[in-house]
Amino acid sequence: MKVHKIDHVGIVVNDLAKALAFFLDFGLELQGEGIVEGEWVDNVVGLHNVKDAYARLFRTFGAVFLLNSTCKTSI
């Protein structure tokens, strides 16, 4: 089966480095990566002390976001 188009796929992963290596080998290109945390993120997801590491990958058929998330307590 051939993938024709992906608009946006988000995947939560346990090991961001391994998942990133897999998708890079699959032919996607890294567009950016980083960490988001703080009050805004806590409010968006409804948890306290959230820290999300992410990687955004792209190919002509669409974008894939890999996310590794941690939090310590719920609201």
mmCIF file of the N, C-alpha and C atoms, coordinates in Angstrom:
data_MODEL
# 
_entry.id   MODEL 
# 
loop_
_atom_site.group_PDB 
_atom_site.id 
_atom_site.type_symbol 
_atom_site.label_atom_id 
_atom_site.label_alt_id 
_atom_site.label_comp_id 
_atom_site.label_asym_id 
_atom_site.label_entity_id 
_atom_site.label_seq_id 
_atom_site.pdbx_PDB_ins_code 
_atom_site.Cartn_x 
_atom_site.Cartn_y 
_atom_site.Cartn_z 
_atom_site.occupancy 
_atom_site.B_iso_or_equiv 
_atom_site.pdbx_formal_charge 
_atom_site.auth_seq_id 
_atom_site.auth_comp_id 
_atom_site.auth_asym_id 
_atom_site.auth_atom_id 
_atom_site.pdbx_PDB_model_num 
ATOM 1   N N  . MET A 1 1  ? 0.839  -1.172 0.000  1.00 0.00 ? 1  MET A N  1 
ATOM 2   C CA . MET A 1 1  ? 0.000  0.000  0.000  1.00 0.00 ? 1  MET A CA 1 
ATOM 3   C C  . MET A 1 1  ? 0.889  1.241  0.000  1.00 0.00 ? 1  MET A C  1 
ATOM 4   N N  . LYS A 1 2  ? 0.526  2.225  -0.801 1.00 0.00 ? 2  LYS A N  1 
ATOM 5   C CA . LYS A 1 2  ? 1.291  3.457  -0.897 1.00 0.00 ? 2  LYS A CA 1 
ATOM 6   C C  . LYS A 1 2  ? 0.557  4.577  -0.161 1.00 0.00 ? 2  LYS A C  1 
ATOM 7   N N  . VAL A 1 3  ? 1.284  5.341  0.655  1.00 0.00 ? 3  VAL A N  1 
ATOM 8   C CA . VAL A 1 3  ? 0.710  6.491  1.342  1.00 0.00 ? 3  VAL A CA 1 
ATOM 9   C C  . VAL A 1 3  ? 0.695  7.664  0.376  1.00 0.00 ? 3  VAL A C  1 
ATOM 10  N N  . HIS A 1 4  ? -0.474 8.244  0.180  1.00 0.00 ? 4  HIS A N  1 
ATOM 11  C CA . HIS A 1 4  ? -0.603 9.372  -0.741 1.00 0.00 ? 4  HIS A CA 1 
ATOM 12  C C  . HIS A 1 4  ? -0.575 10.714 -0.018 1.00 0.00 ? 4  HIS A C  1 
ATOM 13  N N  . LYS A 1 5  ? -1.183 10.772 1.171  1.00 0.00 ? 5  LYS A N  1 
ATOM 14  C CA . LYS A 1 5  ? -1.215 12.039 1.894  1.00 0.00 ? 5  LYS A CA 1 
ATOM 15  C C  . LYS A 1 5  ? -1.508 11.791 3.374  1.00 0.00 ? 5  LYS A C  1 
ATOM 16  N N  . ILE A 1 6  ? -0.795 12.505 4.236  1.00 0.00 ? 6  ILE A N  1 
ATOM 17  C CA . ILE A 1 6  ? -1.067 12.549 5.669  1.00 0.00 ? 6  ILE A CA 1 
ATOM 18  C C  . ILE A 1 6  ? -1.105 14.024 6.036  1.00 0.00 ? 6  ILE A C  1 
ATOM 19  N N  . ASP A 1 7  ? -2.211 14.478 6.608  1.00 0.00 ? 7  ASP A N  1 
ATOM 20  C CA . ASP A 1 7  ? -2.275 15.885 7.004  1.00 0.00 ? 7  ASP A CA 1 
ATOM 21  C C  . ASP A 1 7  ? -1.494 16.122 8.283  1.00 0.00 ? 7  ASP A C  1 
ATOM 22  N N  . HIS A 1 8  ? -1.748 15.298 9.281  1.00 0.00 ? 8  HIS A N  1 
ATOM 23  C CA . HIS A 1 8  ? -1.090 15.488 10.574 1.00 0.00 ? 8  HIS A CA 1 
ATOM 24  C C  . HIS A 1 8  ? -1.346 14.251 11.418 1.00 0.00 ? 8  HIS A C  1 
ATOM 25  N N  . VAL A 1 9  ? -0.302 13.647 11.895 1.00 0.00 ? 9  VAL A N  1 
ATOM 26  C CA . VAL A 1 9  ? -0.416 12.496 12.784 1.00 0.00 ? 9  VAL A CA 1 
ATOM 27  C C  . VAL A 1 9  ? 0.430  12.774 14.011 1.00 0.00 ? 9  VAL A C  1 
ATOM 28  N N  . GLY A 1 10 ? -0.155 12.602 15.183 1.00 0.00 ? 10 GLY A N  1 
ATOM 29  C CA . GLY A 1 10 ? 0.578  12.747 16.436 1.00 0.00 ? 10 GLY A CA 1 
ATOM 30  C C  . GLY A 1 10 ? 0.734  11.383 17.087 1.00 0.00 ? 10 GLY A C  1 
ATOM 31  N N  . ILE A 1 11 ? 1.943  11.053 17.497 1.00 0.00 ? 11 ILE A N  1 
ATOM 32  C CA . ILE A 1 11 ? 2.222  9.752  18.091 1.00 0.00 ? 11 ILE A CA 1 
ATOM 33  C C  . ILE A 1 11 ? 2.948  9.966  19.419 1.00 0.00 ? 11 ILE A C  1 
ATOM 34  N N  . VAL A 1 12 ? 2.373  9.433  20.502 1.00 0.00 ? 12 VAL A N  1 
ATOM 35  C CA . VAL A 1 12 ? 3.021  9.484  21.811 1.00 0.00 ? 12 VAL A CA 1 
ATOM 36  C C  . VAL A 1 12 ? 3.953  8.284  21.920 1.00 0.00 ? 12 VAL A C  1 
ATOM 37  N N  . VAL A 1 13 ? 5.209  8.524  22.266 1.00 0.00 ? 13 VAL A N  1 
ATOM 38  C CA . VAL A 1 13 ? 6.217  7.461  22.312 1.00 0.00 ? 13 VAL A CA 1 
ATOM 39  C C  . VAL A 1 13 ? 6.912  7.437  23.668 1.00 0.00 ? 13 VAL A C  1 
ATOM 40  N N  . ASN A 1 14 ? 7.398  6.274  24.049 1.00 0.00 ? 14 ASN A N  1 
ATOM 41  C CA . ASN A 1 14 ? 8.160  6.137  25.293 1.00 0.00 ? 14 ASN A CA 1 
ATOM 42  C C  . ASN A 1 14 ? 9.609  6.571  25.126 1.00 0.00 ? 14 ASN A C  1 
ATOM 43  N N  . ASP A 1 15 ? 10.172 6.335  23.948 1.00 0.00 ? 15 ASP A N  1 
ATOM 44  C CA . ASP A 1 15 ? 11.575 6.656  23.681 1.00 0.00 ? 15 ASP A CA 1 
ATOM 45  C C  . ASP A 1 15 ? 11.642 7.512  22.422 1.00 0.00 ? 15 ASP A C  1 
ATOM 46  N N  . LEU A 1 16 ? 11.745 8.816  22.613 1.00 0.00 ? 16 LEU A N  1 
ATOM 47  C CA . LEU A 1 16 ? 11.723 9.751  21.489 1.00 0.00 ? 16 LEU A CA 1 
ATOM 48  C C  . LEU A 1 16 ? 12.898 9.515  20.537 1.00 0.00 ? 16 LEU A C  1 
ATOM 49  N N  . ALA A 1 17 ? 14.072 9.247  21.064 1.00 0.00 ? 17 ALA A N  1 
ATOM 50  C CA . ALA A 1 17 ? 15.255 9.046  20.215 1.00 0.00 ? 17 ALA A CA 1 
ATOM 51  C C  . ALA A 1 17 ? 15.088 7.834  19.297 1.00 0.00 ? 17 ALA A C  1 
ATOM 52  N N  . LYS A 1 18 ? 14.578 6.733  19.835 1.00 0.00 ? 18 LYS A N  1 
ATOM 53  C CA . LYS A 1 18 ? 14.378 5.532  19.016 1.00 0.00 ? 18 LYS A CA 1 
ATOM 54  C C  . LYS A 1 18 ? 13.289 5.748  17.977 1.00 0.00 ? 18 LYS A C  1 
ATOM 55  N N  . ALA A 1 19 ? 12.203 6.396  18.371 1.00 0.00 ? 19 ALA A N  1 
ATOM 56  C CA . ALA A 1 19 ? 11.115 6.658  17.426 1.00 0.00 ? 19 ALA A CA 1 
ATOM 57  C C  . ALA A 1 19 ? 11.583 7.605  16.327 1.00 0.00 ? 19 ALA A C  1 
ATOM 58  N N  . LEU A 1 20 ? 12.352 8.604  16.695 1.00 0.00 ? 20 LEU A N  1 
ATOM 59  C CA . LEU A 1 20 ? 12.880 9.549  15.718 1.00 0.00 ? 20 LEU A CA 1 
ATOM 60  C C  . LEU A 1 20 ? 13.778 8.828  14.714 1.00 0.00 ? 20 LEU A C  1 
ATOM 61  N N  . ALA A 1 21 ? 14.651 7.963  15.195 1.00 0.00 ? 21 ALA A N  1 
ATOM 62  C CA . ALA A 1 21 ? 15.535 7.202  14.300 1.00 0.00 ? 21 ALA A CA 1 
ATOM 63  C C  . ALA A 1 21 ? 14.709 6.344  13.334 1.00 0.00 ? 21 ALA A C  1 
ATOM 64  N N  . PHE A 1 22 ? 13.646 5.706  13.831 1.00 0.00 ? 22 PHE A N  1 
ATOM 65  C CA . PHE A 1 22 ? 12.799 4.872  12.989 1.00 0.00 ? 22 PHE A CA 1 
ATOM 66  C C  . PHE A 1 22 ? 12.182 5.690  11.852 1.00 0.00 ? 22 PHE A C  1 
ATOM 67  N N  . PHE A 1 23 ? 11.598 6.845  12.180 1.00 0.00 ? 23 PHE A N  1 
ATOM 68  C CA . PHE A 1 23 ? 10.923 7.638  11.159 1.00 0.00 ? 23 PHE A CA 1 
ATOM 69  C C  . PHE A 1 23 ? 11.906 8.311  10.204 1.00 0.00 ? 23 PHE A C  1 
ATOM 70  N N  . LEU A 1 24 ? 13.100 8.646  10.678 1.00 0.00 ? 24 LEU A N  1 
ATOM 71  C CA . LEU A 1 24 ? 14.122 9.168  9.774  1.00 0.00 ? 24 LEU A CA 1 
ATOM 72  C C  . LEU A 1 24 ? 14.553 8.089  8.783  1.00 0.00 ? 24 LEU A C  1 
ATOM 73  N N  . ASP A 1 25 ? 14.704 6.860  9.254  1.00 0.00 ? 25 ASP A N  1 
ATOM 74  C CA . ASP A 1 25 ? 15.022 5.740  8.362  1.00 0.00 ? 25 ASP A CA 1 
ATOM 75  C C  . ASP A 1 25 ? 13.897 5.473  7.374  1.00 0.00 ? 25 ASP A C  1 
ATOM 76  N N  . PHE A 1 26 ? 12.674 5.783  7.782  1.00 0.00 ? 26 PHE A N  1 
ATOM 77  C CA . PHE A 1 26 ? 11.493 5.602  6.943  1.00 0.00 ? 26 PHE A CA 1 
ATOM 78  C C  . PHE A 1 26 ? 11.425 6.647  5.827  1.00 0.00 ? 26 PHE A C  1 
ATOM 79  N N  . GLY A 1 27 ? 12.286 7.680  5.919  1.00 0.00 ? 27 GLY A N  1 
ATOM 80  C CA . GLY A 1 27 ? 12.364 8.680  4.864  1.00 0.00 ? 27 GLY A CA 1 
ATOM 81  C C  . GLY A 1 27 ? 11.797 10.044 5.202  1.00 0.00 ? 27 GLY A C  1 
ATOM 82  N N  . LEU A 1 28 ? 11.327 10.227 6.435  1.00 0.00 ? 28 LEU A N  1 
ATOM 83  C CA . LEU A 1 28 ? 10.835 11.545 6.813  1.00 0.00 ? 28 LEU A CA 1 
ATOM 84  C C  . LEU A 1 28 ? 12.006 12.439 7.184  1.00 0.00 ? 28 LEU A C  1 
ATOM 85  N N  . GLU A 1 29 ? 11.790 13.741 7.105  1.00 0.00 ? 29 GLU A N  1 
ATOM 86  C CA . GLU A 1 29 ? 12.839 14.711 7.403  1.00 0.00 ? 29 GLU A CA 1 
ATOM 87  C C  . GLU A 1 29 ? 12.484 15.465 8.686  1.00 0.00 ? 29 GLU A C  1 
ATOM 88  N N  . LEU A 1 30 ? 13.465 15.662 9.552  1.00 0.00 ? 30 LEU A N  1 
ATOM 89  C CA . LEU A 1 30 ? 13.265 16.382 10.801 1.00 0.00 ? 30 LEU A CA 1 
ATOM 90  C C  . LEU A 1 30 ? 13.129 17.872 10.504 1.00 0.00 ? 30 LEU A C  1 
ATOM 91  N N  . GLN A 1 31 ? 12.031 18.476 10.961 1.00 0.00 ? 31 GLN A N  1 
ATOM 92  C CA . GLN A 1 31 ? 11.829 19.918 10.783 1.00 0.00 ? 31 GLN A CA 1 
ATOM 93  C C  . GLN A 1 31 ? 12.080 20.693 12.061 1.00 0.00 ? 31 GLN A C  1 
ATOM 94  N N  . GLY A 1 32 ? 11.994 20.025 13.191 1.00 0.00 ? 32 GLY A N  1 
ATOM 95  C CA . GLY A 1 32 ? 12.239 20.724 14.445 1.00 0.00 ? 32 GLY A CA 1 
ATOM 96  C C  . GLY A 1 32 ? 12.002 19.819 15.628 1.00 0.00 ? 32 GLY A C  1 
ATOM 97  N N  . GLU A 1 33 ? 12.599 20.186 16.742 1.00 0.00 ? 33 GLU A N  1 
ATOM 98  C CA . GLU A 1 33 ? 12.391 19.441 17.977 1.00 0.00 ? 33 GLU A CA 1 
ATOM 99  C C  . GLU A 1 33 ? 12.625 20.381 19.141 1.00 0.00 ? 33 GLU A C  1 
ATOM 100 N N  . GLY A 1 34 ? 12.073 20.023 20.282 1.00 0.00 ? 34 GLY A N  1 
ATOM 101 C CA . GLY A 1 34 ? 12.250 20.877 21.439 1.00 0.00 ? 34 GLY A CA 1 
ATOM 102 C C  . GLY A 1 34 ? 11.484 20.354 22.642 1.00 0.00 ? 34 GLY A C  1 
ATOM 103 N N  . ILE A 1 35 ? 11.324 21.229 23.617 1.00 0.00 ? 35 ILE A N  1 
ATOM 104 C CA . ILE A 1 35 ? 10.622 20.903 24.855 1.00 0.00 ? 35 ILE A CA 1 
ATOM 105 C C  . ILE A 1 35 ? 9.644  22.032 25.149 1.00 0.00 ? 35 ILE A C  1 
ATOM 106 N N  . VAL A 1 36 ? 8.430  21.654 25.532 1.00 0.00 ? 36 VAL A N  1 
ATOM 107 C CA . VAL A 1 36 ? 7.453  22.644 25.980 1.00 0.00 ? 36 VAL A CA 1 
ATOM 108 C C  . VAL A 1 36 ? 7.050  22.291 27.399 1.00 0.00 ? 36 VAL A C  1 
ATOM 109 N N  . GLU A 1 37 ? 6.918  23.304 28.231 1.00 0.00 ? 37 GLU A N  1 
ATOM 110 C CA . GLU A 1 37 ? 6.507  23.106 29.618 1.00 0.00 ? 37 GLU A CA 1 
ATOM 111 C C  . GLU A 1 37 ? 6.029  24.435 30.168 1.00 0.00 ? 37 GLU A C  1 
ATOM 112 N N  . GLY A 1 38 ? 5.417  24.388 31.323 1.00 0.00 ? 38 GLY A N  1 
ATOM 113 C CA . GLY A 1 38 ? 4.967  25.609 31.972 1.00 0.00 ? 38 GLY A CA 1 
ATOM 114 C C  . GLY A 1 38 ? 3.459  25.651 32.144 1.00 0.00 ? 38 GLY A C  1 
ATOM 115 N N  . GLU A 1 39 ? 2.974  26.772 32.673 1.00 0.00 ? 39 GLU A N  1 
ATOM 116 C CA . GLU A 1 39 ? 1.572  26.926 33.028 1.00 0.00 ? 39 GLU A CA 1 
ATOM 117 C C  . GLU A 1 39 ? 0.640  26.748 31.825 1.00 0.00 ? 39 GLU A C  1 
ATOM 118 N N  . TRP A 1 40 ? 1.018  27.308 30.680 1.00 0.00 ? 40 TRP A N  1 
ATOM 119 C CA . TRP A 1 40 ? 0.160  27.189 29.490 1.00 0.00 ? 40 TRP A CA 1 
ATOM 120 C C  . TRP A 1 40 ? -0.063 25.730 29.120 1.00 0.00 ? 40 TRP A C  1 
ATOM 121 N N  . VAL A 1 41 ? 0.996  24.941 29.066 1.00 0.00 ? 41 VAL A N  1 
ATOM 122 C CA . VAL A 1 41 ? 0.876  23.522 28.721 1.00 0.00 ? 41 VAL A CA 1 
ATOM 123 C C  . VAL A 1 41 ? 0.066  22.793 29.791 1.00 0.00 ? 41 VAL A C  1 
ATOM 124 N N  . ASP A 1 42 ? 0.310  23.080 31.050 1.00 0.00 ? 42 ASP A N  1 
ATOM 125 C CA . ASP A 1 42 ? -0.457 22.462 32.137 1.00 0.00 ? 42 ASP A CA 1 
ATOM 126 C C  . ASP A 1 42 ? -1.954 22.714 31.947 1.00 0.00 ? 42 ASP A C  1 
ATOM 127 N N  . ASN A 1 43 ? -2.316 23.952 31.612 1.00 0.00 ? 43 ASN A N  1 
ATOM 128 C CA . ASN A 1 43 ? -3.723 24.295 31.411 1.00 0.00 ? 43 ASN A CA 1 
ATOM 129 C C  . ASN A 1 43 ? -4.316 23.611 30.184 1.00 0.00 ? 43 ASN A C  1 
ATOM 130 N N  . VAL A 1 44 ? -3.565 23.499 29.121 1.00 0.00 ? 44 VAL A N  1 
ATOM 131 C CA . VAL A 1 44 ? -4.063 22.877 27.899 1.00 0.00 ? 44 VAL A CA 1 
ATOM 132 C C  . VAL A 1 44 ? -4.364 21.398 28.116 1.00 0.00 ? 44 VAL A C  1 
ATOM 133 N N  . VAL A 1 45 ? -3.487 20.679 28.801 1.00 0.00 ? 45 VAL A N  1 
ATOM 134 C CA . VAL A 1 45 ? -3.681 19.234 28.975 1.00 0.00 ? 45 VAL A CA 1 
ATOM 135 C C  . VAL A 1 45 ? -4.371 18.871 30.288 1.00 0.00 ? 45 VAL A C  1 
ATOM 136 N N  . GLY A 1 46 ? -4.537 19.850 31.198 1.00 0.00 ? 46 GLY A N  1 
ATOM 137 C CA . GLY A 1 46 ? -5.253 19.600 32.439 1.00 0.00 ? 46 GLY A CA 1 
ATOM 138 C C  . GLY A 1 46 ? -4.454 18.846 33.490 1.00 0.00 ? 46 GLY A C  1 
ATOM 139 N N  . LEU A 1 47 ? -3.144 18.964 33.454 1.00 0.00 ? 47 LEU A N  1 
ATOM 140 C CA . LEU A 1 47 ? -2.264 18.315 34.431 1.00 0.00 ? 47 LEU A CA 1 
ATOM 141 C C  . LEU A 1 47 ? -1.248 19.332 34.935 1.00 0.00 ? 47 LEU A C  1 
ATOM 142 N N  . HIS A 1 48 ? -0.597 19.025 36.063 1.00 0.00 ? 48 HIS A N  1 
ATOM 143 C CA . HIS A 1 48 ? 0.449  19.892 36.610 1.00 0.00 ? 48 HIS A CA 1 
ATOM 144 C C  . HIS A 1 48 ? 1.825  19.335 36.255 1.00 0.00 ? 48 HIS A C  1 
ATOM 145 N N  . ASN A 1 49 ? 2.780  20.233 36.129 1.00 0.00 ? 49 ASN A N  1 
ATOM 146 C CA . ASN A 1 49 ? 4.190  19.876 35.913 1.00 0.00 ? 49 ASN A CA 1 
ATOM 147 C C  . ASN A 1 49 ? 4.420  19.037 34.654 1.00 0.00 ? 49 ASN A C  1 
ATOM 148 N N  . VAL A 1 50 ? 3.737  19.406 33.583 1.00 0.00 ? 50 VAL A N  1 
ATOM 149 C CA . VAL A 1 50 ? 3.900  18.703 32.314 1.00 0.00 ? 50 VAL A CA 1 
ATOM 150 C C  . VAL A 1 50 ? 5.180  19.168 31.637 1.00 0.00 ? 50 VAL A C  1 
ATOM 151 N N  . LYS A 1 51 ? 5.900  18.221 31.077 1.00 0.00 ? 51 LYS A N  1 
ATOM 152 C CA . LYS A 1 51 ? 7.097  18.525 30.290 1.00 0.00 ? 51 LYS A CA 1 
ATOM 153 C C  . LYS A 1 51 ? 7.052  17.608 29.074 1.00 0.00 ? 51 LYS A C  1 
ATOM 154 N N  . ASP A 1 52 ? 6.879  18.200 27.897 1.00 0.00 ? 52 ASP A N  1 
ATOM 155 C CA . ASP A 1 52 ? 6.759  17.439 26.654 1.00 0.00 ? 52 ASP A CA 1 
ATOM 156 C C  . ASP A 1 52 ? 7.972  17.673 25.766 1.00 0.00 ? 52 ASP A C  1 
ATOM 157 N N  . ALA A 1 53 ? 8.633  16.595 25.398 1.00 0.00 ? 53 ALA A N  1 
ATOM 158 C CA . ALA A 1 53 ? 9.680  16.662 24.379 1.00 0.00 ? 53 ALA A CA 1 
ATOM 159 C C  . ALA A 1 53 ? 9.013  16.253 23.076 1.00 0.00 ? 53 ALA A C  1 
ATOM 160 N N  . TYR A 1 54 ? 9.307  16.959 21.999 1.00 0.00 ? 54 TYR A N  1 
ATOM 161 C CA . TYR A 1 54 ? 8.642  16.663 20.725 1.00 0.00 ? 54 TYR A CA 1 
ATOM 162 C C  . TYR A 1 54 ? 9.628  16.725 19.561 1.00 0.00 ? 54 TYR A C  1 
ATOM 163 N N  . ALA A 1 55 ? 9.223  16.083 18.492 1.00 0.00 ? 55 ALA A N  1 
ATOM 164 C CA . ALA A 1 55 ? 9.947  16.173 17.224 1.00 0.00 ? 55 ALA A CA 1 
ATOM 165 C C  . ALA A 1 55 ? 8.906  16.268 16.115 1.00 0.00 ? 55 ALA A C  1 
ATOM 166 N N  . ARG A 1 56 ? 9.111  17.177 15.173 1.00 0.00 ? 56 ARG A N  1 
ATOM 167 C CA . ARG A 1 56 ? 8.210  17.336 14.034 1.00 0.00 ? 56 ARG A CA 1 
ATOM 168 C C  . ARG A 1 56 ? 8.948  16.851 12.793 1.00 0.00 ? 56 ARG A C  1 
ATOM 169 N N  . LEU A 1 57 ? 8.327  15.888 12.128 1.00 0.00 ? 57 LEU A N  1 
ATOM 170 C CA . LEU A 1 57 ? 8.907  15.317 10.913 1.00 0.00 ? 57 LEU A CA 1 
ATOM 171 C C  . LEU A 1 57 ? 7.988  15.616 9.742  1.00 0.00 ? 57 LEU A C  1 
ATOM 172 N N  . PHE A 1 58 ? 8.564  15.714 8.561  1.00 0.00 ? 58 PHE A N  1 
ATOM 173 C CA . PHE A 1 58 ? 7.775  16.083 7.394  1.00 0.00 ? 58 PHE A CA 1 
ATOM 174 C C  . PHE A 1 58 ? 8.211  15.284 6.176  1.00 0.00 ? 58 PHE A C  1 
ATOM 175 N N  . ARG A 1 59 ? 7.279  15.042 5.329  1.00 0.00 ? 59 ARG A N  1 
ATOM 176 C CA . ARG A 1 59 ? 7.517  14.458 4.013  1.00 0.00 ? 59 ARG A CA 1 
ATOM 177 C C  . ARG A 1 59 ? 6.465  15.082 3.103  1.00 0.00 ? 59 ARG A C  1 
ATOM 178 N N  . THR A 1 60 ? 6.608  14.984 1.832  1.00 0.00 ? 60 THR A N  1 
ATOM 179 C CA . THR A 1 60 ? 5.672  15.638 0.916  1.00 0.00 ? 60 THR A CA 1 
ATOM 180 C C  . THR A 1 60 ? 4.227  15.208 1.149  1.00 0.00 ? 60 THR A C  1 
ATOM 181 N N  . PHE A 1 61 ? 4.010  14.028 1.733  1.00 0.00 ? 61 PHE A N  1 
ATOM 182 C CA . PHE A 1 61 ? 2.646  13.564 1.961  1.00 0.00 ? 61 PHE A CA 1 
ATOM 183 C C  . PHE A 1 61 ? 2.079  14.027 3.296  1.00 0.00 ? 61 PHE A C  1 
ATOM 184 N N  . GLY A 1 62 ? 2.854  14.708 4.145  1.00 0.00 ? 62 GLY A N  1 
ATOM 185 C CA . GLY A 1 62 ? 2.301  15.232 5.390  1.00 0.00 ? 62 GLY A CA 1 
ATOM 186 C C  . GLY A 1 62 ? 3.294  15.304 6.524  1.00 0.00 ? 62 GLY A C  1 
ATOM 187 N N  . ALA A 1 63 ? 2.763  15.581 7.727  1.00 0.00 ? 63 ALA A N  1 
ATOM 188 C CA . ALA A 1 63 ? 3.600  15.787 8.905  1.00 0.00 ? 63 ALA A CA 1 
ATOM 189 C C  . ALA A 1 63 ? 3.296  14.766 9.983  1.00 0.00 ? 63 ALA A C  1 
ATOM 190 N N  . VAL A 1 64 ? 4.336  14.379 10.715 1.00 0.00 ? 64 VAL A N  1 
ATOM 191 C CA . VAL A 1 64 ? 4.212  13.473 11.849 1.00 0.00 ? 64 VAL A CA 1 
ATOM 192 C C  . VAL A 1 64 ? 4.836  14.167 13.054 1.00 0.00 ? 64 VAL A C  1 
ATOM 193 N N  . PHE A 1 65 ? 4.111  14.195 14.171 1.00 0.00 ? 65 PHE A N  1 
ATOM 194 C CA . PHE A 1 65 ? 4.627  14.757 15.406 1.00 0.00 ? 65 PHE A CA 1 
ATOM 195 C C  . PHE A 1 65 ? 4.842  13.621 16.394 1.00 0.00 ? 65 PHE A C  1 
ATOM 196 N N  . LEU A 1 66 ? 6.049  13.488 16.915 1.00 0.00 ? 66 LEU A N  1 
ATOM 197 C CA . LEU A 1 66 ? 6.358  12.509 17.945 1.00 0.00 ? 66 LEU A CA 1 
ATOM 198 C C  . LEU A 1 66 ? 6.398  13.252 19.274 1.00 0.00 ? 66 LEU A C  1 
ATOM 199 N N  . LEU A 1 67 ? 5.807  12.665 20.308 1.00 0.00 ? 67 LEU A N  1 
ATOM 200 C CA . LEU A 1 67 ? 5.704  13.339 21.586 1.00 0.00 ? 67 LEU A CA 1 
ATOM 201 C C  . LEU A 1 67 ? 6.029  12.389 22.721 1.00 0.00 ? 67 LEU A C  1 
ATOM 202 N N  . ASN A 1 68 ? 6.907  12.825 23.614 1.00 0.00 ? 68 ASN A N  1 
ATOM 203 C CA . ASN A 1 68 ? 7.216  12.091 24.833 1.00 0.00 ? 68 ASN A CA 1 
ATOM 204 C C  . ASN A 1 68 ? 6.853  13.020 25.983 1.00 0.00 ? 68 ASN A C  1 
ATOM 205 N N  . SER A 1 69 ? 5.868  12.621 26.769 1.00 0.00 ? 69 SER A N  1 
ATOM 206 C CA . SER A 1 69 ? 5.318  13.505 27.785 1.00 0.00 ? 69 SER A CA 1 
ATOM 207 C C  . SER A 1 69 ? 5.515  12.946 29.194 1.00 0.00 ? 69 SER A C  1 
ATOM 208 N N  . THR A 1 70 ? 5.805  13.858 30.139 1.00 0.00 ? 70 THR A N  1 
ATOM 209 C CA . THR A 1 70 ? 5.882  13.466 31.549 1.00 0.00 ? 70 THR A CA 1 
ATOM 210 C C  . THR A 1 70 ? 5.109  14.489 32.367 1.00 0.00 ? 70 THR A C  1 
ATOM 211 N N  . CYS A 1 71 ? 4.512  14.035 33.438 1.00 0.00 ? 71 CYS A N  1 
ATOM 212 C CA . CYS A 1 71 ? 3.892  14.939 34.406 1.00 0.00 ? 71 CYS A CA 1 
ATOM 213 C C  . CYS A 1 71 ? 3.949  14.270 35.763 1.00 0.00 ? 71 CYS A C  1 
ATOM 214 N N  . LYS A 1 72 ? 3.879  15.084 36.805 1.00 0.00 ? 72 LYS A N  1 
ATOM 215 C CA . LYS A 1 72 ? 4.031  14.537 38.153 1.00 0.00 ? 72 LYS A CA 1 
ATOM 216 C C  . LYS A 1 72 ? 2.704  14.376 38.887 1.00 0.00 ? 72 LYS A C  1 
ATOM 217 N N  . THR A 1 73 ? 1.743  15.288 38.652 1.00 0.00 ? 73 THR A N  1 
ATOM 218 C CA . THR A 1 73 ? 0.471  15.223 39.370 1.00 0.00 ? 73 THR A CA 1 
ATOM 219 C C  . THR A 1 73 ? -0.674 15.655 38.471 1.00 0.00 ? 73 THR A C  1 
ATOM 220 N N  . SER A 1 74 ? -1.883 15.209 38.788 1.00 0.00 ? 74 SER A N  1 
ATOM 221 C CA . SER A 1 74 ? -3.061 15.658 38.052 1.00 0.00 ? 74 SER A CA 1 
ATOM 222 C C  . SER A 1 74 ? -3.719 16.814 38.785 1.00 0.00 ? 74 SER A C  1 
ATOM 223 N N  . ILE A 1 75 ? -4.540 17.544 38.087 1.00 0.00 ? 75 ILE A N  1 
ATOM 224 C CA . ILE A 1 75 ? -5.258 18.677 38.672 1.00 0.00 ? 75 ILE A CA 1 
ATOM 225 C C  . ILE A 1 75 ? -6.438 18.163 39.466 1.00 0.00 ? 75 ILE A C  1 
# 
